[in-house]
Amino acid sequence: MKSVLATIKHEALKALPPTIFFFIILHIVAAIRALMIKSTGVSLPVSASILIASLVLGKSVLVADMLPFINRFPEKPLIWNVTWKTLMYALVALVVHYLERLYEYWKEAPSVMDANAMLWTSMNWPQFWAVQILLVTLIFMYCVMSELTRALGKERLKRMFLGPLPSAHEQPLNS
């Protein structure tokens, strides 16, 4: 039983960084979308749905990272894996983004095909692509940080960003 709990804890801790990252960027995307469609009457996702999406995306990244083709260029310069992973994750984001829009229309249409036709005729394509560009940029940032962490190690990267952290016996006694 302890090994099962340890495995669950380990997986949850591994999923935490991408989940937090996606939680933040999905809120940024939602805020930008809200600004773009202000006073159009279109509803936007709330924090609860963004939390669920970020949990799904966070775990999806971990599952994708276990696939043999996702880490295709481990011995090449980091830009190879960053570009490849950005492309893979961006394709998934594109499909999810499109399906999210399709679902909104499907609630009102009699079939998925009708919903798709309604979506194609009423989609604000510049806005859709603007959100995609934003997502690709943010996914690229995630992939850069992920690959830097893999190449340099978590502790070294932490020291590079935050400086040397004082050890427990060096910390000042401020109460």
C-alpha positions, 0 to 999 in steps of 0.5 A, a space after each residue: 500500500 505504501 508503494 502505491 501511495 508513493 507512486 501516486 505522490 511521485 506522479 502528482 509531484 511530476 504533474 504539478 509544474 506543467 499543471 501550474 504552467 498551463 493553469 496560468 497560461 490558460 488564464 492569460 489566454 482566457 483574459 486575452 479572449 475576453 478582451 478580444 470579444 468584449 461585449 459580443 455576448 459570447 461566454 468564456 470559460 471560468 476558472 473551474 473549467 480552466 483548472 480541469 483543462 490545466 489538469 488534463 494538459 499537465 497530465 497529458 504532457 507527462 504521458 506524451 513525454 513517455 512516448 518514444 517519439 516525443 523525445 526524438 533528438 536527445 543528443 542534438 542541440 536543445 532547439 531540436 527537441 524544443 521545436 519538435 515538442 512545441 510542434 507536437 504540443 501545438 498540434 494537440 492544442 490546435 485540435 483541443 482549441 477547435 474541439 472546444 469551439 465545436 462543442 459550443 456549437 454542438 450544444 445548439 446543433 442537431 448533429 456534429 456535422 451541423 455544428 461543424 458547418 455552423 462553426 466554419 461559417 461563424 468562426 472569427 478566424 483572425 481571433 482563433 489564429 491569434 489565440 493559437 499564436 499565443 498558445 504556440 508561443 507559450 508552449 514554446 516557452 514551456 518546452 524551452 524551460 522543460 528542455 533546459 531543466 532536463 539538460 542542466 538539472 533542476 537544482 542547477 537551473 534553480 541556482 541559476 535563476 534564484 542564486 545559491 540558496 542558504 542552507 538551513 544553518 545559514 538562514 537568519 533567525 528572523 521571527 
